[in-house]
Amino acid sequence: MEATRDQKRSASPFAAASWSMELKDLELRAAVEAGREAAQEKKREAAG
């Protein structure tokens, strides 16, 4: 996977920017998901 990542980066500035935005989107989704899980955990602790 490392090779394809480098290929995408060096393909063009636009492709690199697109890849970077895609990565940020994935990171944001992961953060949102982690936040949801933490909130559910707090609710369980408060209820139980």
C-alpha distance matrix in Angstrom:
0.0 3.8 5.4 5.3 6.2 8.8 9.9 10.7 12.5 14.5 15.4 18.3 19.7 20.0 16.3 15.5 18.2 17.1 13.6 15.6 18.0 15.6 14.3 18.0 18.9 16.6 18.0 21.4 21.2 20.2 23.1 25.4 24.6 25.2 28.4 29.6 29.1 31.0 33.8 34.1 34.4 37.1 38.9 38.9 40.3 43.0 44.0 44.0
3.8 0.0 3.8 5.6 5.1 6.3 8.7 10.0 10.7 12.5 14.2 17.0 18.2 19.1 15.8 14.2 17.2 16.9 13.3 14.7 17.7 16.0 14.2 17.7 19.3 17.3 18.1 21.7 22.1 21.0 23.5 26.2 25.7 26.0 29.0 30.6 30.2 31.7 34.6 35.3 35.4 37.9 40.0 40.2 41.2 43.9 45.2 45.2
5.4 3.8 0.0 3.8 5.4 5.2 6.2 8.7 9.9 10.7 12.1 15.3 17.2 18.3 14.9 14.0 17.4 17.1 14.0 15.9 19.0 17.4 16.3 19.9 21.4 19.8 21.0 24.4 24.7 24.0 26.6 29.1 28.8 29.3 32.3 33.8 33.5 35.2 37.9 38.6 38.9 41.4 43.4 43.6 44.8 47.3 48.6 48.7
5.3 5.6 3.8 0.0 3.8 5.4 4.9 6.1 8.5 9.9 10.2 13.5 15.5 15.9 12.2 12.0 15.2 14.3 11.3 14.0 16.6 14.7 14.3 18.0 19.0 17.7 19.4 22.5 22.7 22.4 25.2 27.3 27.0 28.0 30.9 32.1 32.2 34.1 36.5 37.2 37.8 40.3 42.0 42.4 43.9 46.3 47.3 47.7
6.2 5.1 5.4 3.8 0.0 3.8 5.4 5.2 6.3 8.8 10.0 12.4 13.5 14.1 10.7 9.4 12.5 12.0 8.6 10.6 13.6 12.1 11.2 14.7 16.3 15.1 16.4 19.5 20.2 19.9 22.3 24.6 24.7 25.5 28.2 29.7 29.9 31.6 34.0 35.0 35.5 37.8 39.7 40.3 41.6 43.9 45.2 45.6
8.8 6.3 5.2 5.4 3.8 0.0 3.8 5.4 5.0 6.2 8.5 11.0 12.4 13.9 11.0 9.3 12.9 13.3 10.5 12.0 15.4 14.7 13.8 17.0 19.0 18.2 19.1 22.2 23.2 23.0 25.1 27.6 27.9 28.5 31.0 32.8 33.1 34.5 37.0 38.1 38.6 40.8 42.8 43.5 44.6 46.8 48.3 48.8
9.9 8.7 6.2 4.9 5.4 3.8 0.0 3.8 5.4 5.3 5.9 9.3 11.7 12.8 9.7 9.4 13.1 13.1 10.9 13.3 16.3 15.4 15.4 18.6 20.1 19.6 21.1 23.9 24.7 24.9 27.2 29.3 29.6 30.6 33.1 34.6 35.1 36.7 39.0 40.1 40.8 43.0 44.8 45.5 46.9 49.1 50.3 50.9
10.7 10.0 8.7 6.1 5.2 5.4 3.8 0.0 3.8 5.6 5.2 7.6 9.5 9.8 6.3 6.4 9.9 9.4 7.4 10.2 12.8 12.0 12.5 15.6 16.8 16.7 18.5 21.0 21.8 22.4 24.6 26.5 27.0 28.3 30.6 32.0 32.8 34.5 36.5 37.6 38.6 40.7 42.4 43.3 44.7 46.7 48.0 48.8
12.5 10.7 9.9 8.5 6.3 5.0 5.4 3.8 0.0 3.8 5.6 6.8 7.5 9.0 6.4 4.5 8.2 9.2 7.3 8.8 12.0 12.2 12.1 14.7 16.7 16.9 18.0 20.5 21.9 22.4 24.1 26.3 27.2 28.2 30.2 32.0 32.9 34.2 36.3 37.7 38.6 40.4 42.3 43.4 44.6 46.5 48.1 48.9
14.5 12.5 10.7 9.9 8.8 6.2 5.3 5.6 3.8 0.0 3.8 5.6 7.4 9.8 8.0 7.0 10.6 11.9 10.8 12.3 15.3 15.7 15.9 18.4 20.4 20.7 21.8 24.2 25.7 26.2 27.9 30.1 31.0 31.9 34.0 35.8 36.7 38.0 40.1 41.5 42.4 44.2 46.1 47.2 48.4 50.3 51.8 52.7
15.4 14.2 12.1 10.2 10.0 8.5 5.9 5.2 5.6 3.8 0.0 3.8 7.2 8.3 6.3 7.3 10.7 11.1 10.7 13.0 15.4 15.5 16.5 19.1 20.5 21.0 22.7 24.8 25.9 26.9 28.8 30.6 31.5 32.8 34.8 36.3 37.4 38.9 40.8 42.1 43.2 45.2 46.8 47.9 49.3 51.2 52.5 53.5
18.3 17.0 15.3 13.5 12.4 11.0 9.3 7.6 6.8 5.6 3.8 0.0 3.8 5.3 5.1 6.2 8.6 9.8 10.5 12.2 14.2 15.2 16.5 18.4 19.9 21.1 22.5 24.2 25.7 27.0 28.6 30.2 31.5 32.9 34.5 36.2 37.5 38.9 40.6 42.1 43.4 45.1 46.7 48.1 49.5 51.1 52.5 53.7
19.7 18.2 17.2 15.5 13.5 12.4 11.7 9.5 7.5 7.4 7.2 3.8 0.0 3.8 5.5 5.0 6.1 8.5 9.8 10.4 12.2 14.1 15.2 16.4 18.2 19.9 20.9 22.3 24.3 25.7 26.8 28.4 30.1 31.4 32.7 34.6 36.1 37.2 38.8 40.6 41.9 43.3 45.0 46.6 47.8 49.2 50.9 52.2
20.0 19.1 18.3 15.9 14.1 13.9 12.8 9.8 9.0 9.8 8.3 5.3 3.8 0.0 3.8 5.4 5.1 6.1 8.5 9.7 10.5 12.1 14.1 15.2 16.3 18.3 19.8 20.8 22.4 24.3 25.5 26.7 28.5 30.1 31.3 32.8 34.6 35.9 37.2 38.9 40.5 41.9 43.3 45.0 46.5 47.8 49.2 50.7
16.3 15.8 14.9 12.2 10.7 11.0 9.7 6.3 6.4 8.0 6.3 5.1 5.5 3.8 0.0 3.8 5.4 5.0 6.0 8.5 9.8 10.3 12.2 14.2 15.1 16.4 18.3 19.7 20.9 22.5 24.2 25.6 26.8 28.5 30.1 31.5 32.9 34.5 36.0 37.4 38.9 40.6 42.0 43.4 45.0 46.5 47.8 49.1
15.5 14.2 14.0 12.0 9.4 9.3 9.4 6.4 4.5 7.0 7.3 6.2 5.0 5.4 3.8 0.0 3.8 5.4 5.1 6.1 8.6 9.8 10.5 12.3 14.2 15.3 16.5 18.3 20.0 21.1 22.5 24.3 25.7 26.9 28.5 30.3 31.6 32.9 34.6 36.2 37.4 39.0 40.7 42.1 43.4 45.0 46.6 47.7
18.2 17.2 17.4 15.2 12.5 12.9 13.1 9.9 8.2 10.6 10.7 8.6 6.1 5.1 5.4 3.8 0.0 3.8 5.4 5.0 6.1 8.5 9.8 10.5 12.2 14.2 15.2 16.3 18.3 19.9 20.9 22.4 24.2 25.6 26.7 28.5 30.2 31.3 32.7 34.6 36.0 37.3 38.9 40.6 41.9 43.2 44.9 46.3
17.1 16.9 17.1 14.3 12.0 13.3 13.1 9.4 9.2 11.9 11.1 9.8 8.5 6.1 5.0 5.4 3.8 0.0 3.8 5.4 5.1 6.1 8.6 9.9 10.5 12.4 14.2 15.2 16.5 18.4 19.9 21.0 22.5 24.3 25.6 26.9 28.7 30.2 31.5 33.0 34.6 36.2 37.5 39.1 40.7 42.0 43.4 44.8
13.6 13.3 14.0 11.3 8.6 10.5 10.9 7.4 7.3 10.8 10.7 10.5 9.8 8.5 6.0 5.1 5.4 3.8 0.0 3.8 5.5 5.0 6.2 8.7 9.8 10.6 12.3 14.2 15.4 16.6 18.4 20.0 21.1 22.5 24.3 25.8 27.1 28.6 30.3 31.7 33.0 34.8 36.3 37.6 39.1 40.7 42.1 43.3
15.6 14.7 15.9 14.0 10.6 12.0 13.3 10.2 8.8 12.3 13.0 12.2 10.4 9.7 8.5 6.1 5.0 5.4 3.8 0.0 3.8 5.4 5.1 6.3 8.6 9.9 10.6 12.3 14.3 15.3 16.5 18.4 19.9 21.0 22.5 24.4 25.8 26.9 28.6 30.4 31.5 33.0 34.7 36.2 37.5 39.0 40.6 41.9
18.0 17.7 19.0 16.6 13.6 15.4 16.3 12.8 12.0 15.3 15.4 14.2 12.2 10.5 9.8 8.6 6.1 5.1 5.5 3.8 0.0 3.8 5.4 5.0 6.1 8.6 9.7 10.3 12.2 14.2 15.1 16.3 18.2 19.8 20.8 22.4 24.3 25.5 26.8 28.6 30.1 31.4 32.9 34.6 36.1 37.3 38.8 40.3
15.6 16.0 17.4 14.7 12.1 14.7 15.4 12.0 12.2 15.7 15.5 15.2 14.1 12.1 10.3 9.8 8.5 6.1 5.0 5.4 3.8 0.0 3.8 5.5 5.1 6.3 8.7 9.8 10.6 12.4 14.3 15.3 16.5 18.4 19.9 21.1 22.7 24.4 25.8 27.1 28.7 30.4 31.7 33.1 34.8 36.3 37.5 38.9
14.3 14.2 16.3 14.3 11.2 13.8 15.4 12.5 12.1 15.9 16.5 16.5 15.2 14.1 12.2 10.5 9.8 8.6 6.2 5.1 5.4 3.8 0.0 3.8 5.4 5.1 6.2 8.6 9.9 10.6 12.3 14.2 15.3 16.4 18.3 20.0 21.1 22.5 24.3 25.8 26.9 28.7 30.4 31.6 33.0 34.7 36.2 37.3
18.0 17.7 19.9 18.0 14.7 17.0 18.6 15.6 14.7 18.4 19.1 18.4 16.4 15.2 14.2 12.3 10.5 9.9 8.7 6.3 5.0 5.5 3.8 0.0 3.8 5.4 5.0 6.0 8.6 9.7 10.4 12.2 14.1 15.1 16.3 18.3 19.9 20.8 22.3 24.3 25.5 26.8 28.5 30.2 31.4 32.8 34.5 35.8
18.9 19.3 21.4 19.0 16.3 19.0 20.1 16.8 16.7 20.4 20.5 19.9 18.2 16.3 15.1 14.2 12.2 10.5 9.8 8.6 6.1 5.1 5.4 3.8 0.0 3.8 5.4 5.0 6.2 8.6 9.8 10.5 12.2 14.1 15.2 16.5 18.4 19.9 21.0 22.6 24.3 25.8 27.0 28.7 30.3 31.6 32.9 34.4
16.6 17.3 19.8 17.7 15.1 18.2 19.6 16.7 16.9 20.7 21.0 21.1 19.9 18.3 16.4 15.3 14.2 12.4 10.6 9.9 8.6 6.3 5.1 5.4 3.8 0.0 3.8 5.4 5.1 6.2 8.6 9.9 10.5 12.2 14.2 15.3 16.5 18.3 19.9 21.1 22.5 24.4 25.8 27.0 28.7 30.3 31.5 32.7
18.0 18.1 21.0 19.4 16.4 19.1 21.1 18.5 18.0 21.8 22.7 22.5 20.9 19.8 18.3 16.5 15.2 14.2 12.3 10.6 9.7 8.7 6.2 5.0 5.4 3.8 0.0 3.8 5.5 5.1 6.2 8.6 9.8 10.5 12.2 14.2 15.3 16.4 18.3 20.0 21.0 22.6 24.4 25.8 26.9 28.6 30.2 31.3
21.4 21.7 24.4 22.5 19.5 22.2 23.9 21.0 20.5 24.2 24.8 24.2 22.3 20.8 19.7 18.3 16.3 15.2 14.2 12.3 10.3 9.8 8.6 6.0 5.0 5.4 3.8 0.0 3.8 5.4 5.1 6.2 8.5 9.8 10.5 12.3 14.3 15.2 16.4 18.4 19.9 21.1 22.6 24.4 25.7 27.0 28.6 30.1
21.2 22.1 24.7 22.7 20.2 23.2 24.7 21.8 21.9 25.7 25.9 25.7 24.3 22.4 20.9 20.0 18.3 16.5 15.4 14.3 12.2 10.6 9.9 8.6 6.2 5.1 5.5 3.8 0.0 3.8 5.4 5.1 6.1 8.5 9.8 10.5 12.3 14.2 15.3 16.5 18.3 20.0 21.1 22.6 24.4 25.8 26.9 28.4
20.2 21.0 24.0 22.4 19.9 23.0 24.9 22.4 22.4 26.2 26.9 27.0 25.7 24.3 22.5 21.1 19.9 18.4 16.6 15.3 14.2 12.4 10.6 9.7 8.6 6.2 5.1 5.4 3.8 0.0 3.8 5.5 5.1 6.1 8.5 9.9 10.6 12.2 14.2 15.4 16.4 18.4 20.0 21.1 22.6 24.4 25.7 26.7
23.1 23.5 26.6 25.2 22.3 25.1 27.2 24.6 24.1 27.9 28.8 28.6 26.8 25.5 24.2 22.5 20.9 19.9 18.4 16.5 15.1 14.3 12.3 10.4 9.8 8.6 6.2 5.1 5.4 3.8 0.0 3.8 5.4 5.1 6.1 8.6 9.9 10.5 12.2 14.3 15.2 16.5 18.4 20.0 21.1 22.5 24.3 25.5
25.4 26.2 29.1 27.3 24.6 27.6 29.3 26.5 26.3 30.1 30.6 30.2 28.4 26.7 25.6 24.3 22.4 21.0 20.0 18.4 16.3 15.3 14.2 12.2 10.5 9.9 8.6 6.2 5.1 5.5 3.8 0.0 3.8 5.4 5.0 6.2 8.7 9.8 10.5 12.4 14.2 15.4 16.6 18.5 20.0 21.1 22.5 24.2
24.6 25.7 28.8 27.0 24.7 27.9 29.6 27.0 27.2 31.0 31.5 31.5 30.1 28.5 26.8 25.7 24.2 22.5 21.1 19.9 18.2 16.5 15.3 14.1 12.2 10.5 9.8 8.5 6.1 5.1 5.4 3.8 0.0 3.8 5.4 5.1 6.3 8.7 9.9 10.7 12.4 14.4 15.4 16.6 18.5 20.1 21.1 22.4
25.2 26.0 29.3 28.0 25.5 28.5 30.6 28.3 28.2 31.9 32.8 32.9 31.4 30.1 28.5 26.9 25.6 24.3 22.5 21.0 19.8 18.4 16.4 15.1 14.1 12.2 10.5 9.8 8.5 6.1 5.1 5.4 3.8 0.0 3.8 5.4 5.1 6.2 8.6 9.9 10.5 12.4 14.3 15.4 16.6 18.4 20.0 20.9
28.4 29.0 32.3 30.9 28.2 31.0 33.1 30.6 30.2 34.0 34.8 34.5 32.7 31.3 30.1 28.5 26.7 25.6 24.3 22.5 20.8 19.9 18.3 16.3 15.2 14.2 12.2 10.5 9.8 8.5 6.1 5.0 5.4 3.8 0.0 3.8 5.4 5.1 6.2 8.6 9.8 10.6 12.4 14.3 15.4 16.5 18.3 19.8
29.6 30.6 33.8 32.1 29.7 32.8 34.6 32.0 32.0 35.8 36.3 36.2 34.6 32.8 31.5 30.3 28.5 26.9 25.8 24.4 22.4 21.1 20.0 18.3 16.5 15.3 14.2 12.3 10.5 9.9 8.6 6.2 5.1 5.4 3.8 0.0 3.8 5.4 5.1 6.2 8.6 9.9 10.6 12.4 14.3 15.3 16.4 18.1
29.1 30.2 33.5 32.2 29.9 33.1 35.1 32.8 32.9 36.7 37.4 37.5 36.1 34.6 32.9 31.6 30.2 28.7 27.1 25.8 24.3 22.7 21.1 19.9 18.4 16.5 15.3 14.3 12.3 10.6 9.9 8.7 6.3 5.1 5.4 3.8 0.0 3.8 5.4 5.1 6.1 8.7 9.9 10.5 12.4 14.3 15.3 16.2
31.0 31.7 35.2 34.1 31.6 34.5 36.7 34.5 34.2 38.0 38.9 38.9 37.2 35.9 34.5 32.9 31.3 30.2 28.6 26.9 25.5 24.4 22.5 20.8 19.9 18.3 16.4 15.2 14.2 12.2 10.5 9.8 8.7 6.2 5.1 5.4 3.8 0.0 3.8 5.5 5.0 6.3 8.7 9.9 10.6 12.4 14.2 15.2
33.8 34.6 37.9 36.5 34.0 37.0 39.0 36.5 36.3 40.1 40.8 40.6 38.8 37.2 36.0 34.6 32.7 31.5 30.3 28.6 26.8 25.8 24.3 22.3 21.0 19.9 18.3 16.4 15.3 14.2 12.2 10.5 9.9 8.6 6.2 5.1 5.4 3.8 0.0 3.8 5.4 5.1 6.3 8.7 9.9 10.6 12.3 14.1
34.1 35.3 38.6 37.2 35.0 38.1 40.1 37.6 37.7 41.5 42.1 42.1 40.6 38.9 37.4 36.2 34.6 33.0 31.7 30.4 28.6 27.1 25.8 24.3 22.6 21.1 20.0 18.4 16.5 15.4 14.3 12.4 10.7 9.9 8.6 6.2 5.1 5.5 3.8 0.0 3.8 5.4 5.0 6.2 8.7 9.8 10.4 12.0
34.4 35.4 38.9 37.8 35.5 38.6 40.8 38.6 38.6 42.4 43.2 43.4 41.9 40.5 38.9 37.4 36.0 34.6 33.0 31.5 30.1 28.7 26.9 25.5 24.3 22.5 21.0 19.9 18.3 16.4 15.2 14.2 12.4 10.5 9.8 8.6 6.1 5.0 5.4 3.8 0.0 3.8 5.4 5.1 6.3 8.7 9.9 10.4
37.1 37.9 41.4 40.3 37.8 40.8 43.0 40.7 40.4 44.2 45.2 45.1 43.3 41.9 40.6 39.0 37.3 36.2 34.8 33.0 31.4 30.4 28.7 26.8 25.8 24.4 22.6 21.1 20.0 18.4 16.5 15.4 14.4 12.4 10.6 9.9 8.7 6.3 5.1 5.4 3.8 0.0 3.8 5.4 5.1 6.1 8.5 9.8
38.9 40.0 43.4 42.0 39.7 42.8 44.8 42.4 42.3 46.1 46.8 46.7 45.0 43.3 42.0 40.7 38.9 37.5 36.3 34.7 32.9 31.7 30.4 28.5 27.0 25.8 24.4 22.6 21.1 20.0 18.4 16.6 15.4 14.3 12.4 10.6 9.9 8.7 6.3 5.0 5.4 3.8 0.0 3.8 5.4 5.1 6.0 8.4
38.9 40.2 43.6 42.4 40.3 43.5 45.5 43.3 43.4 47.2 47.9 48.1 46.6 45.0 43.4 42.1 40.6 39.1 37.6 36.2 34.6 33.1 31.6 30.2 28.7 27.0 25.8 24.4 22.6 21.1 20.0 18.5 16.6 15.4 14.3 12.4 10.5 9.9 8.7 6.2 5.1 5.4 3.8 0.0 3.8 5.5 5.1 5.8
40.3 41.2 44.8 43.9 41.6 44.6 46.9 44.7 44.6 48.4 49.3 49.5 47.8 46.5 45.0 43.4 41.9 40.7 39.1 37.5 36.1 34.8 33.0 31.4 30.3 28.7 26.9 25.7 24.4 22.6 21.1 20.0 18.5 16.6 15.4 14.3 12.4 10.6 9.9 8.7 6.3 5.1 5.4 3.8 0.0 3.8 5.5 5.2
43.0 43.9 47.3 46.3 43.9 46.8 49.1 46.7 46.5 50.3 51.2 51.1 49.2 47.8 46.5 45.0 43.2 42.0 40.7 39.0 37.3 36.3 34.7 32.8 31.6 30.3 28.6 27.0 25.8 24.4 22.5 21.1 20.1 18.4 16.5 15.3 14.3 12.4 10.6 9.8 8.7 6.1 5.1 5.5 3.8 0.0 3.8 5.6
44.0 45.2 48.6 47.3 45.2 48.3 50.3 48.0 48.1 51.8 52.5 52.5 50.9 49.2 47.8 46.6 44.9 43.4 42.1 40.6 38.8 37.5 36.2 34.5 32.9 31.5 30.2 28.6 26.9 25.7 24.3 22.5 21.1 20.0 18.3 16.4 15.3 14.2 12.3 10.4 9.9 8.5 6.0 5.1 5.5 3.8 0.0 3.8
44.0 45.2 48.7 47.7 45.6 48.8 50.9 48.8 48.9 52.7 53.5 53.7 52.2 50.7 49.1 47.7 46.3 44.8 43.3 41.9 40.3 38.9 37.3 35.8 34.4 32.7 31.3 30.1 28.4 26.7 25.5 24.2 22.4 20.9 19.8 18.1 16.2 15.2 14.1 12.0 10.4 9.8 8.4 5.8 5.2 5.6 3.8 0.0
